[in-house]
């Protein structure tokens, strides 16, 4: 069995199939039984936006492979003259991770990269690792997260691989639980190109953006195919004591860890394409859904946080660009329902644990789960 086949087998062992009817530009539809739930969630988001002084907030609910509901709130400029729409784009920060991970799995499926490529294919990795290990950053030198959970130090002596990074398994001993480590994830493009692979932007564009029909998504500021995403982006704001301050854009470009600019409407297309099987072959589409039961503290698998909530399997990712943007992408695969919410402040961020998957700590996610999953 060659290396790629082994990689496919290892992924297939923990992935469980999801399916949904394929749709490219799905029409809006509201089922009679969902109308009151949508109205309640709509009112909640309006109140949440007002409470946190968010200039632009936009949300989409995907159900059974189609957009069930979508709405934009507020304005996307600093004068309040330009209404936010479902096509207003935002920096989605770390919600980039599951999208990049799907593209990398597709690249491995095609035999163009191995998930067993060592991290040392990145010529600067060991130096970076040693710096991290000696730092006061919790996921580097160890310590505790904002909730007091213990975090083991990064282990630079282990023979770490691309697959270890995609599963957030580079801290502590082999076999230990996950530690969310965004700095290592941000070096994935260096690992892939160091091993002779294609540029990450090309991988994501060809393996995800094009087959999913993402027409106005920018893979970083320098994406030549960014379309209207950069033109329609809502500027970032920080909010202190209810007062908004317009901030500058981050100058970071595209990495596997962050950098995509998109609207919730475009991310809904990604969600629909993923569930319909357009992005991964059946063996790879056996996703987190049917894998082993996550530990009580949750897990991180192939670019997704995974957990159980009241007996329901959830897969999700959050996004946080400090004093600029925040994002939530939540899937309940057994119910075939997903939520995407983006904001141009950090209000959606809830100080996620680095070693636990607990999306119910998010007020927005908790409201959605109570209405559409629980």
SERO-4910 file (N, C-alpha, C, O; in steps of 0.05 Angstrom, whole numbers):
BEGIN
 pado doro    nc1    nc2    nc3   cac1   cac2   cac3    cc1    cc2    cc3    oc1    oc2    oc3
  Unk    A     17    -24      0      0      0      0     18     25      0     34     29     18
  Unk    A     14     42    -21     32     65    -21     23     86     -1      2     83     12
  Unk    A     39    108      1     35    127     22      8    141     20     -5    145     40
  Unk    A      1    149     -5    -24    164     -8    -48    146     -1    -67    156     12
  Unk    A    -47    120     -9    -69    103     -2    -72    100     28    -94     99     38
  Unk    A    -48     98     42    -49     97     71    -62    122     82    -78    120    101
  Unk    A    -55    145     71    -67    170     81    -97    170     77   -112    178     95
  Unk    A   -106    161     53   -135    160     48   -148    142     68   -170    148     78
  Unk    A   -136    119     73   -147    100     92   -149    111    120   -169    107    134
  Unk    A   -129    126    128   -129    138    155   -150    159    158   -163    161    179
  Unk    A   -154    175    137   -175    195    138   -203    181    138   -220    189    153
  Unk    A   -206    162    120   -232    149    118   -240    135    144   -264    133    149
  Unk    A   -221    127    160   -227    114    185   -241    131    205   -255    121    222
  Unk    A   -237    158    202   -250    175    222   -271    194    210   -283    210    224
  Unk    A   -276    191    184   -295    209    172   -321    194    166   -320    171    157
  Unk    A   -344    206    171   -370    194    167   -386    209    146   -385    234    146
  Unk    A   -400    195    129   -412    208    106   -434    227    113   -450    222    131
  Unk    A   -435    250     99   -458    268     99   -466    271     70   -450    267     52
  Unk    A   -491    278     66   -500    283     39   -522    303     39   -536    307     59
  Unk    A   -524    317     17   -546    336     13   -549    340    -17   -531    335    -32
  Unk    A   -573    348    -25   -578    351    -53   -561    374    -64   -560    395    -51
  Unk    A   -548    370    -86   -530    390    -97   -546    415   -106   -568    413   -116
  Unk    A   -534    438   -101   -547    463   -110   -526    483   -115   -507    486    -99
  Unk    A   -528    498   -136   -509    519   -142   -518    546   -131   -506    557   -113
  Unk    A   -540    556   -142   -551    581   -131   -579    574   -121   -598    577   -135
  Unk    A   -580    565    -96   -605    555    -86   -624    578    -80   -616    598    -69
  Unk    A   -650    574    -86   -669    595    -80   -675    596    -50   -673    575    -36
  Unk    A   -682    619    -40   -690    621    -12   -717    607     -9   -735    609    -25
  Unk    A   -719    592     14   -744    580     20   -747    578     50   -728    574     64
  Unk    A   -771    582     60   -776    581     88   -798    561     93   -821    565     84
  Unk    A   -791    539    106   -811    519    113   -830    530    134   -822    546    151
  Unk    A   -855    522    133   -875    532    151   -866    528    180   -870    546    197
  Unk    A   -855    504    186   -848    498    214   -824    514    223   -818    515    247
  Unk    A   -809    526    205   -785    541    212   -790    571    214   -772    586    224
  Unk    A   -813    581    206   -817    610    205   -814    623    233   -801    643    235
  Unk    A   -826    611    253   -824    624    280   -796    622    291   -787    640    305
  Unk    A   -781    600    285   -754    598    294   -736    619    280   -719    631    293
  Unk    A   -740    622    255   -725    642    240   -731    670    251   -712    686    254
  Unk    A   -756    676    255   -763    702    266   -750    707    293   -741    729    299
  Unk    A   -749    687    310   -737    690    336   -707    694    334   -695    710    348
  Unk    A   -694    679    316   -665    681    312   -659    709    300   -639    721    307
  Unk    A   -675    718    282   -672    744    269   -673    766    291   -656    784    291
  Unk    A   -693    764    309   -695    784    330   -671    783    349   -662    804    358
  Unk    A   -662    759    354   -638    756    371   -614    769    359   -600    784    373
  Unk    A   -609    765    333   -586    777    320   -588    808    320   -568    822    323
  Unk    A   -612    818    315   -616    847    316   -608    859    343   -595    879    345
  Unk    A   -618    845    364   -612    854    391   -582    851    397   -570    868    410
  Unk    A   -570    829    388   -542    824    393   -525    846    379   -506    856    391
  Unk    A   -532    852    354   -517    873    340   -519    900    355   -499    914    358
  Unk    A   -543    907    364   -547    933    377   -531    933    404   -518    953    410
  Unk    A   -533    911    419   -519    910    445   -489    914    442   -476    927    458
  Unk    A   -477    902    420   -448    903    417   -439    924    397   -416    925    390
  Unk    A   -458    941    388   -451    964    370   -436    954    345   -416    967    337
  Unk    A   -445    932    334   -432    921    309   -442    937    285   -466    938    281
  Unk    A   -424    949    269   -434    963    245   -447    944    225   -470    949    217
  Unk    A   -433    923    217   -444    904    197   -444    876    207   -423    866    217
  Unk    A   -466    863    205   -470    835    214   -486    821    192   -506    832    183
  Unk    A   -477    797    184   -491    783    163   -491    753    170   -472    742    180
  Unk    A   -514    740    163   -517    712    171   -532    696    150   -548    707    135
  Unk    A   -526    670    149   -539    651    131   -544    625    145   -527    616    161
  Unk    A   -567    614    141   -573    587    150   -577    569    125   -593    576    108
  Unk    A   -562    547    125   -565    528    103   -578    503    114   -570    493    135
  Unk    A   -598    493    100   -613    469    109   -618    451     85   -629    460     65
  Unk    A   -611    426     88   -616    405     68   -605    414     40   -619    410     20
  Unk    A   -581    425     40   -568    431     15   -578    456      1   -573    459    -23
  Unk    A   -592    474     15   -602    499      3   -602    521     24   -603    515     48
  Unk    A   -601    546     15   -602    568     33   -631    570     44   -649    575     29
  Unk    A   -634    567     70   -660    569     82   -667    598     88   -690    607     84
  Unk    A   -646    613     97   -651    641    105   -624    656    104   -604    644    111
  Unk    A   -625    681     97   -601    698     99   -609    727    102   -630    735     92
  Unk    A   -593    742    117   -600    769    122   -575    785    131   -557    774    144
  Unk    A   -574    810    123   -552    828    130   -564    851    147   -587    859    143
  Unk    A   -548    860    167   -557    881    185   -536    903    185   -512    899    182
  Unk    A   -546    928    188   -528    950    192   -516    962    166   -529    962    145
  Unk    A   -492    972    168   -479    987    146   -450    978    143   -438    969    163
  Unk    A   -439    982    120   -412    972    114   -393    995    108   -374    992     92
  Unk    A   -397   1018    121   -378   1040    118   -377   1055    145   -392   1048    163
  Unk    A   -361   1076    147   -358   1090    173   -378   1113    175   -379   1126    196
  Unk    A   -393   1119    154   -412   1141    156   -441   1131    159   -459   1146    163
  Unk    A   -445   1105    156   -472   1093    158   -489   1098    133   -513   1097    135
  Unk    A   -476   1103    110   -490   1109     86   -494   1085     68   -511   1085     50
  Unk    A   -477   1064     72   -478   1041     54   -489   1017     69   -476   1006     86
  Unk    A   -514   1009     63   -526    986     77   -510    960     72   -501    955     50
  Unk    A   -507    945     93   -495    918     89   -515    900     74   -539    903     78
  Unk    A   -505    883     57   -522    865     42   -510    837     45   -489    833     57
  Unk    A   -524    817     34   -515    789     36   -490    785     19   -476    765     21
  Unk    A   -483    805      2   -459    804    -14   -436    820     -2   -414    820    -12
  Unk    A   -441    833     21   -419    847     35   -399    826     45   -407    806     57
  Unk    A   -374    831     40   -353    812     48   -339    821     73   -339    844     80
  Unk    A   -328    801     87   -314    805    112   -288    789    111   -286    770     95
  Unk    A   -269    796    128   -246    779    132   -256    757    151   -266    762    173
  Unk    A   -254    731    143   -265    709    159   -245    697    178   -251    678    192
  Unk    A   -221    708    179   -200    700    198   -197    670    197   -192    658    176
  Unk    A   -199    656    221   -192    628    223   -213    609    211   -209    585    209
  Unk    A   -236    620    202   -255    603    187   -242    595    160   -252    577    146
  Unk    A   -220    608    153   -204    599    131   -194    571    134   -191    556    115
  Unk    A   -188    562    159   -175    536    164   -191    512    153   -178    496    139
  Unk    A   -217    509    158   -230    486    147   -231    486    117   -231    465    104
  Unk    A   -233    510    105   -234    512     76   -207    503     64   -206    488     45
  Unk    A   -185    514     76   -158    506     67   -153    476     71   -141    463     54
  Unk    A   -163    466     94   -159    437    100   -173    419     79   -161    399     71
  Unk    A   -197    426     72   -211    411     51   -196    411     25   -193    390     12
  Unk    A   -185    434     18   -169    436     -7   -144    419     -5   -136    406    -25
  Unk    A   -131    418     18   -107    402     21   -113    372     21    -98    357      9
  Unk    A   -135    364     33   -143    336     32   -149    328      3   -142    306     -5
  Unk    A   -161    346    -12   -166    340    -41   -140    338    -56   -137    321    -73
  Unk    A   -120    354    -49    -94    353    -62    -81    326    -55    -68    314    -73
  Unk    A    -84    316    -31    -73    290    -23    -88    268    -37    -75    248    -45
  Unk    A   -114    270    -40   -130    250    -54   -120    247    -83   -120    225    -94
  Unk    A   -112    270    -95   -103    269   -122    -74    260   -125    -64    257   -147
  Unk    A    -61    255   -102    -33    246   -103    -12    267   -107     11    261   -114
  Unk    A    -20    293   -104     -1    314   -108     14    323    -83     33    338    -85
  Unk    A      5    313    -60     19    318    -35     13    295    -16     -8    282    -19
  Unk    A     31    290      3     26    270     23     21    283     50     34    303     56
  Unk    A      2    272     65     -3    282     91     19    274    111     20    284    134
  Unk    A     38    257    102     60    249    118     86    266    113    107    260    123
  Unk    A     83    287     97    105    305     93    114    316    120     98    326    135
  Unk    A    140    315    126    150    325    152    149    355    153    152    369    133
  Unk    A    144    365    177    143    394    180    170    407    174    172    431    167
  Unk    A    191    391    175    218    402    169    221    408    139    242    418    131
  Unk    A    201    401    123    202    410     95    201    441     94    210    453     74
  Unk    A    190    453    115    191    482    118    219    488    130    224    481    154
  Unk    A    236    500    115    264    505    124    265    521    149    285    519    164
  Unk    A    245    537    155    247    554    179    231    543    203    229    556    223
  Unk    A    221    518    200    204    507    221    219    504    248    209    513    268
  Unk    A    242    490    248    256    485    273    262    510    289    259    511    313
  Unk    A    271    530    274    277    556    287    252    568    300    252    578    322
  Unk    A    230    567    284    204    577    294    194    561    318    185    573    337
  Unk    A    197    535    316    188    517    338    203    523    364    191    525    385
  Unk    A    229    526    361    245    531    385    239    558    397    238    562    422
  Unk    A    233    578    380    225    604    390    198    602    405    195    613    427
  Unk    A    179    587    393    153    583    406    155    569    433    143    577    452
  Unk    A    172    548    433    175    532    457    186    549    480    180    543    504
  Unk    A    202    569    474    214    586    495    198    611    500    206    627    516
  Unk    A    175    614    487    159    638    490    139    635    513    135    614    524
  Unk    A    125    657    519    104    657    539     77    652    526     56    653    540
  Unk    A     76    648    500     51    642    486     41    615    496     57    595    494
  Unk    A     17    612    505      8    587    517     11    563    500     19    541    509
  Unk    A      4    565    474      7    542    456     36    538    447     41    520    430
  Unk    A     54    554    457     82    550    451     97    539    475    105    516    475
  Unk    A    101    556    495    115    548    519     99    534    539    109    525    560
  Unk    A     73    530    534     55    516    553     44    536    573     51    559    574
  Unk    A     25    526    589     12    542    609    -17    536    611    -25    513    614
  Unk    A    -34    556    610    -63    553    612    -77    572    594    -66    593    587
  Unk    A   -101    564    584   -116    582    567   -133    600    585   -131    600    609
  Unk    A   -151    616    572   -167    636    586   -186    623    606   -196    636    624
  Unk    A   -191    596    603   -210    583    620   -195    566    641   -208    550    656
  Unk    A   -169    568    642   -153    554    662   -145    525    654   -134    511    671
  Unk    A   -151    517    630   -144    490    621   -114    488    616   -102    507    604
  Unk    A   -102    466    624    -73    463    621    -66    458    591    -79    442    577
  Unk    A    -44    471    583    -34    468    555     -6    458    556     11    471    568
  Unk    A      0    435    544     28    425    543     45    441    524     35    453    505
  Unk    A     70    442    530     90    456    513     92    443    486     89    419    484
  Unk    A     98    459    465    103    448    439    128    430    440    148    437    453
  Unk    A    127    408    426    149    389    427    165    389    400    156    377    381
  Unk    A    187    403    400    202    406    375    219    382    368    230    380    346
  Unk    A    221    362    387    236    338    382    220    316    367    232    297    357
  Unk    A    194    319    367    177    299    353    180    302    323    185    324    313
  Unk    A    176    280    309    176    280    280    148    286    271    131    268    267
  Unk    A    142    312    268    116    322    262    111    323    232    129    326    217
  Unk    A     86    320    224     78    319    196     56    339    190     45    352    207
  Unk    A     51    342    164     29    359    155      3    350    167    -13    366    175
  Unk    A     -1    324    169    -26    313    181    -28    321    210    -50    326    220
  Unk    A     -6    321    225     -6    330    253    -16    358    256    -31    365    274
  Unk    A     -7    376    237    -16    404    239    -46    406    233    -60    420    247
  Unk    A    -55    392    212    -83    394    205   -101    384    227   -124    392    229
  Unk    A    -91    367    245   -106    357    268    -98    371    294   -107    362    315
  Unk    A    -82    392    292    -73    407    316    -61    388    337    -69    388    360
  Unk    A    -42    371    328    -29    351    346      1    355    347     16    336    344
  Unk    A     10    380    352     39    384    353     49    392    381     73    395    385
  Unk    A     30    394    400     38    400    428     38    375    444     21    357    440
  Unk    A     57    372    462     58    350    480     67    324    467     78    325    445
  Unk    A     62    302    480     70    276    470     52    266    448     29    275    445
  Unk    A     62    247    431     45    235    411     21    221    424     24    209    445
  Unk    A     -2    224    412    -26    212    423    -41    230    443    -63    223    452
  Unk    A    -30    253    449    -43    272    468    -66    286    453    -69    284    429
  Unk    A    -83    299    469   -105    313    457    -96    337    441    -72    344    440
  Unk    A   -115    350    427   -108    372    410   -101    397    426   -111    401    448
  Unk    A    -85    414    415    -80    441    425    -81    460    401    -67    457    381
  Unk    A   -100    478    402   -103    497    380    -78    514    377    -71    529    395
  Unk    A    -64    511    354    -38    524    350    -38    538    323    -29    526    303
  Unk    A    -48    562    321    -51    576    296    -25    583    282    -24    585    257
  Unk    A     -3    587    297     22    594    285     33    571    268     42    575    246
  Unk    A     31    546    278     40    523    262     22    520    237     32    513    216
  Unk    A     -4    524    240    -23    522    218    -16    542    196    -20    537    172
  Unk    A     -6    565    204      0    586    185     25    580    168     30    594    149
  Unk    A     39    559    176     63    552    161     59    528    141     77    518    129
  Unk    A     34    521    138     27    498    121     36    503     92     46    485     79
  Unk    A     33    528     82     40    533     54     70    529     51     79    519     30
  Unk    A     86    536     71    115    532     69    123    502     68    141    494     55
  Unk    A    108    486     84    113    458     84    107    445     57    122    430     46
  Unk    A     83    452     46     75    441     20     94    449     -2    103    432    -18
  Unk    A    101    474     -4    119    483    -25    147    473    -20    162    467    -40
  Unk    A    155    470      5    182    459     11    184    430      3    206    420     -3
  Unk    A    161    416      1    161    388     -7    156    386    -37    152    364    -48
  Unk    A    156    408    -51    152    408    -80    124    410    -89    118    406   -113
  Unk    A    106    417    -71     77    420    -78     71    447    -90     88    464    -93
  Unk    A     46    450    -98     37    474   -111     32    496    -91     29    491    -67
  Unk    A     31    522   -100     25    544    -82     -3    540    -70    -21    530    -83
  Unk    A     -6    547    -44    -31    542    -30    -55    556    -44    -76    545    -45
  Unk    A    -51    581    -53    -72    595    -66    -83    580    -90   -107    579    -95
  Unk    A    -65    568   -105    -73    553   -128    -88    528   -120   -108    520   -132
  Unk    A    -79    515    -98    -92    491    -88   -121    497    -79   -139    482    -86
  Unk    A   -124    519    -64   -151    525    -54   -169    535    -77   -193    528    -78
  Unk    A   -158    550    -96   -174    560   -118   -184    537   -135   -208    536   -142
  Unk    A   -166    519   -142   -174    497   -161   -189    475   -147   -207    462   -159
  Unk    A   -183    469   -121   -196    447   -108   -222    453    -93   -238    436    -88
  Unk    A   -226    479    -87   -249    487    -72   -265    510    -85   -288    506    -92
  Unk    A   -252    532    -90   -266    556    -99   -280    552   -126   -304    558   -129
  Unk    A   -266    540   -145   -278    536   -171   -300    515   -171   -321    521   -181
  Unk    A   -295    491   -161   -317    471   -161   -340    479   -143   -363    470   -149
  Unk    A   -336    495   -123   -359    503   -106   -373    528   -117   -394    536   -107
  Unk    A   -363    539   -139   -376    562   -151   -373    588   -135   -391    605   -135
  Unk    A   -350    591   -121   -345    615   -105   -335    637   -124   -311    636   -132
  Unk    A   -352    655   -131   -345    674   -152   -333    700   -141   -316    713   -154
  Unk    A   -340    707   -117   -330    732   -105   -318    727    -78   -328    736    -58
  Unk    A   -296    711    -78   -281    705    -54   -252    711    -60   -241    702    -80
  Unk    A   -240    726    -42   -211    733    -45   -194    716    -26   -199    716     -2
  Unk    A   -175    702    -38   -156    687    -22   -132    705    -15   -111    702    -26
  Unk    A   -138    723      3   -117    743     11   -119    768     -5   -133    770    -25
  Unk    A   -105    789      4   -105    815     -9    -93    814    -37   -101    830    -54
  Unk    A    -75    796    -42    -61    796    -67    -72    776    -87    -59    769   -107
  Unk    A    -96    766    -82   -109    746    -99   -117    760   -126   -135    777   -125
  Unk    A   -105    752   -148   -113    765   -174   -141    757   -183   -153    770   -200
  Unk    A   -153    737   -170   -180    728   -177   -200    734   -155   -220    720   -152
  Unk    A   -194    754   -139   -211    761   -116   -238    772   -122   -255    773   -105
  Unk    A   -243    779   -147   -269    789   -155   -278    813   -139   -263    831   -133
  Unk    A   -304    813   -132   -316    836   -118   -312    834    -88   -319    853    -74
  Unk    A   -299    813    -78   -296    810    -49   -281    833    -37   -288    842    -15
  Unk    A   -260    842    -50   -244    864    -39   -258    891    -42   -255    909    -25
  Unk    A   -273    894    -64   -288    919    -68   -311    922    -49   -318    945    -41
  Unk    A   -323    900    -41   -348    901    -24   -342    895      5   -361    890     20
  Unk    A   -317    896     13   -311    888     41   -319    910     61   -315    934     56
  Unk    A   -330    901     83   -337    920    105   -312    926    121   -298    908    129
  Unk    A   -306    952    125   -282    959    140   -284    950    169   -306    948    180
  Unk    A   -261    944    182   -262    935    209   -265    957    230   -256    980    225
  Unk    A   -277    950    252   -281    969    274   -274    956    301   -278    931    304
  Unk    A   -265    971    320   -263    963    347   -285    978    363   -292   1000    355
  Unk    A   -294    966    384   -315    978    400   -306    978    430   -301    957    441
  Unk    A   -305   1002    442   -298   1004    470   -319   1022    483   -323   1045    475
  Unk    A   -332   1011    504   -352   1026    518   -374   1036    500   -385   1058    503
  Unk    A   -381   1019    480   -403   1026    462   -395   1045    440   -412   1052    423
  Unk    A   -370   1054    439   -361   1073    419   -344   1059    397   -326   1044    404
  Unk    A   -352   1063    372   -338   1050    350   -314   1067    341   -315   1091    341
  Unk    A   -293   1052    334   -270   1065    321   -262   1049    297   -258   1025    298
  Unk    A   -261   1063    274   -253   1049    249   -223   1042    250   -207   1059    257
  Unk    A   -216   1017    244   -189   1008    245   -178   1003    217   -192   1002    197
  Unk    A   -152   1001    216   -138    993    191   -142    964    185   -146    948    204
  Unk    A   -139    956    160   -140    928    153   -114    915    161    -92    927    160
  Unk    A   -115    889    168    -90    874    173    -76    871    146    -89    866    125
  Unk    A    -49    873    146    -35    870    121    -26    841    116    -12    836     96
  Unk    A    -34    822    133    -27    794    129    -41    784    103    -65    791     99
  Unk    A    -27    769     87    -39    758     63    -50    731     69    -57    725     92
  Unk    A    -52    714     49    -66    689     51    -48    667     62    -25    663     53
  Unk    A    -57    653     83    -45    629     94    -67    609     99    -90    615     97
  Unk    A    -59    584    105    -79    563    111    -94    571    136   -116    562    141
  Unk    A    -81    587    153    -93    594    179   -113    617    177   -132    619    193
  Unk    A   -111    635    157   -128    658    156   -123    672    129   -105    666    114
  Unk    A   -140    692    123   -135    709    100   -158    711     80   -158    729     63
  Unk    A   -177    692     81   -199    693     61   -218    716     67   -225    721     90
  Unk    A   -227    730     46   -247    751     48   -272    741     32   -270    735      8
  Unk    A   -295    740     46   -318    729     33   -344    738     47   -342    748     69
  Unk    A   -366    735     34   -392    740     46   -403    714     57   -395    693     47
  Unk    A   -422    715     76   -435    690     84   -449    676     61   -450    651     61
  Unk    A   -459    691     42   -473    678     19   -453    661      4   -460    639     -5
  Unk    A   -429    670     -1   -409    654    -15   -400    630      2   -396    608     -9
  Unk    A   -397    634     28   -390    611     46   -412    590     46   -407    566     49
  Unk    A   -437    599     42   -459    580     40   -455    562     16   -462    538     17
  Unk    A   -445    573     -6   -439    557    -29   -418    535    -23   -420    512    -32
  Unk    A   -398    543     -8   -378    523      1   -391    501     17   -386    478     13
  Unk    A   -408    509     36   -422    489     53   -439    470     37   -438    446     41
  Unk    A   -453    480     18   -470    464      1   -454    445    -16   -460    421    -19
  Unk    A   -432    455    -28   -415    438    -44   -401    416    -28   -398    394    -37
  Unk    A   -393    423     -3   -380    403     14   -400    380     20   -392    357     18
  Unk    A   -424    387     28   -443    366     36   -453    350     12   -461    327     15
  Unk    A   -452    362    -12   -462    347    -35   -441    328    -47   -447    313    -65
  Unk    A   -417    329    -37   -396    312    -47   -380    323    -70   -365    308    -83
  Unk    A   -384    348    -77   -370    360   -100   -340    364    -94   -325    365   -113
  Unk    A   -333    366    -69   -305    373    -63   -287    350    -56   -263    351    -61
  Unk    A   -299    328    -45   -283    305    -37   -297    280    -46   -321    278    -46
  Unk    A   -281    260    -53   -291    234    -61   -304    220    -36   -298    228    -14
  Unk    A   -321    200    -41   -335    188    -18   -317    179      5   -324    182     28
  Unk    A   -294    167     -1   -277    157     20   -267    179     37   -263    176     61
  Unk    A   -263    203     25   -253    226     40   -276    241     53   -273    255     73
  Unk    A   -300    239     41   -323    253     51   -335    239     76   -353    249     89
  Unk    A   -324    215     83   -331    202    108   -319    219    130   -297    213    140
  Unk    A   -333    239    138   -321    260    154   -323    254    183   -329    232    193
  Unk    A   -317    276    198   -318    276    227   -345    266    237   -347    256    259
  Unk    A   -365    268    221   -392    261    229   -394    232    239   -407    227    260
  Unk    A   -382    214    224   -385    186    232   -360    175    245   -358    150    249
  Unk    A   -341    192    252   -317    183    265   -322    175    294   -344    175    303
  Unk    A   -301    167    308   -304    160    336   -315    183    352   -311    206    346
  Unk    A   -329    176    373   -341    196    391   -319    214    402   -300    204    413
  Unk    A   -322    240    400   -302    258    411   -301    255    442   -321    248    455
  Unk    A   -277    260    453   -275    260    482   -293    282    493   -302    300    478
  Unk    A   -298    282    519   -317    301    530   -308    330    525   -325    347    524
  Unk    A   -282    334    523   -272    361    518   -273    368    489   -265    391    482
  Unk    A   -281    350    471   -282    355    443   -256    348    429   -237    337    441
  Unk    A   -254    354    403   -231    347    388   -226    367    365   -242    386    362
  Unk    A   -204    363    351   -199    379    327   -189    360    306   -169    346    309
  Unk    A   -204    359    283   -198    340    262   -199    353    235   -219    364    227
  Unk    A   -176    352    221   -175    361    193   -187    389    189   -202    393    171
  Unk    A   -179    407    206   -187    435    203   -213    442    216   -223    465    213
  Unk    A   -225    424    232   -251    429    245   -250    423    274   -238    403    282
  Unk    A   -262    440    291   -268    432    318   -292    412    317   -310    415    301
  Unk    A   -290    391    333   -311    371    334   -320    366    362   -304    365    380
  Unk    A   -346    365    367   -356    360    394   -384    348    392   -396    347    371
  Unk    A   -393    339    415   -421    331    418   -435    350    437   -424    359    457
  Unk    A   -459    357    430   -476    375    446   -503    363    448   -518    361    429
  Unk    A   -510    356    473   -536    343    478   -541    320    460   -564    316    450
  Unk    A   -520    304    455   -523    280    438   -521    285    409   -523    266    393
  Unk    A   -516    310    400   -514    317    372   -485    323    365   -471    337    379
  Unk    A   -476    312    342   -449    317    333   -448    344    320   -465    351    303
  Unk    A   -428    360    327   -424    387    316   -396    388    304   -377    377    316
  Unk    A   -392    403    282   -366    410    272   -367    440    266   -387    450    255
  Unk    A   -346    454    273   -347    483    271   -320    496    271   -300    482    276
  Unk    A   -320    521    265   -296    537    269   -304    566    274   -324    576    265
  Unk    A   -288    579    290   -292    607    296   -270    623    282   -250    612    274
  Unk    A   -274    649    280   -254    667    269   -252    692    286   -272    704    294
  Unk    A   -227    700    291   -223    724    307   -199    740    297   -176    730    298
  Unk    A   -203    763    287   -182    782    280   -185    805    300   -203    822    297
  Unk    A   -168    806    319   -171    824    342   -176    853    334   -162    864    318
  Unk    A   -197    864    346   -206    892    341   -213    897    312   -214    920    303
  Unk    A   -219    875    297   -226    879    269   -251    862    261   -272    874    255
  Unk    A   -248    836    261   -270    818    251   -273    794    269   -256    787    285
  Unk    A   -296    781    266   -301    756    279   -321    740    262   -336    751    246
  Unk    A   -321    713    267   -337    696    250   -345    670    264   -331    661    282
  Unk    A   -367    658    256   -376    632    266   -385    616    242   -401    626    226
  Unk    A   -375    592    240   -385    573    219   -391    547    234   -372    533    244
  Unk    A   -416    540    236   -425    517    253   -442    498    236   -460    506    222
  Unk    A   -435    472    237   -450    452    223   -460    431    242   -446    421    260
  Unk    A   -486    424    239   -497    401    253   -504    381    231   -527    380    221
  Unk    A   -485    363    224   -489    347    200   -512    327    202   -525    322    181
  Unk    A   -518    317    225   -540    298    228   -567    311    222   -585    298    211
  Unk    A   -569    337    228   -593    352    222   -591    366    195   -611    378    185
  Unk    A   -568    364    182   -563    376    156   -570    406    156   -583    417    139
  Unk    A   -559    420    177   -564    448    180   -538    461    187   -522    450    203
  Unk    A   -533    485    176   -508    500    181   -514    529    186   -534    540    176
  Unk    A   -497    542    202   -500    570    207   -473    584    201   -452    574    209
  Unk    A   -474    607    187   -451    623    182   -458    652    190   -478    663    180
  Unk    A   -442    664    207   -447    691    216   -420    706    215   -400    696    225
  Unk    A   -420    730    203   -395    746    201   -401    774    212   -423    784    208
  Unk    A   -381    786    224   -383    813    235   -358    829    230   -336    817    229
  Unk    A   -360    855    228   -336    871    225   -327    884    251   -316    906    252
  Unk    A   -331    870    273   -318    875    299   -312    847    311   -318    827    298
  Unk    A   -300    847    335   -293    821    347   -316    810    365   -311    792    381
  Unk    A   -340    821    362   -362    814    380   -370    785    380   -381    775    400
  Unk    A   -365    771    358   -373    742    357   -354    724    372   -360    700    376
  Unk    A   -331    735    379   -310    718    392   -317    715    421   -327    734    434
  Unk    A   -312    691    432   -320    687    460   -296    675    476   -301    659    495
  Unk    A   -272    682    469   -248    672    483   -248    641    483   -247    628    504
  Unk    A   -249    630    459   -249    601    457   -226    588    472   -204    599    473
  Unk    A   -231    565    484   -210    549    496   -191    539    475   -199    534    452
  Unk    A   -165    536    482   -146    525    463   -145    495    463   -133    482    445
  Unk    A   -159    482    483   -157    453    485   -185    440    489   -187    416    494
  Unk    A   -206    456    485   -233    445    488   -250    456    465   -247    479    456
  Unk    A   -269    440    456   -288    449    435   -315    453    449   -328    433    457
  Unk    A   -323    478    453   -346    485    468   -361    508    455   -361    530    466
  Unk    A   -371    504    432   -383    527    417   -408    537    431   -417    559    426
  Unk    A   -420    521    449   -444    530    463   -438    554    481   -456    567    491
  Unk    A   -412    559    486   -404    583    501   -410    609    486   -411    631    498
  Unk    A   -412    607    460   -419    630    443   -449    636    446   -465    618    441
  Unk    A   -457    660    453   -485    666    455   -500    662    428   -523    652    428
  Unk    A   -487    669    406   -500    666    380   -504    636    373   -525    628    365
  Unk    A   -483    621    377   -485    592    372   -505    579    390   -520    561    381
  Unk    A   -505    586    416   -523    574    435   -552    579    427   -569    561    429
  Unk    A   -558    603    417   -585    610    408   -593    593    384   -615    582    383
  Unk    A   -575    591    365   -580    575    341   -584    546    348   -603    533    339
  Unk    A   -567    535    365   -569    507    373   -596    501    386   -609    481    381
  Unk    A   -604    519    404   -629    515    418   -653    515    399   -672    500    404
  Unk    A   -652    531    378   -674    533    360   -674    512    338   -695    501    332
  Unk    A   -651    506    327   -650    490    302   -637    463    306   -639    446    287
  Unk    A   -625    457    329   -612    431    332   -624    417    357   -633    394    355
  Unk    A   -624    430    380   -635    418    404   -664    412    402   -676    401    421
***
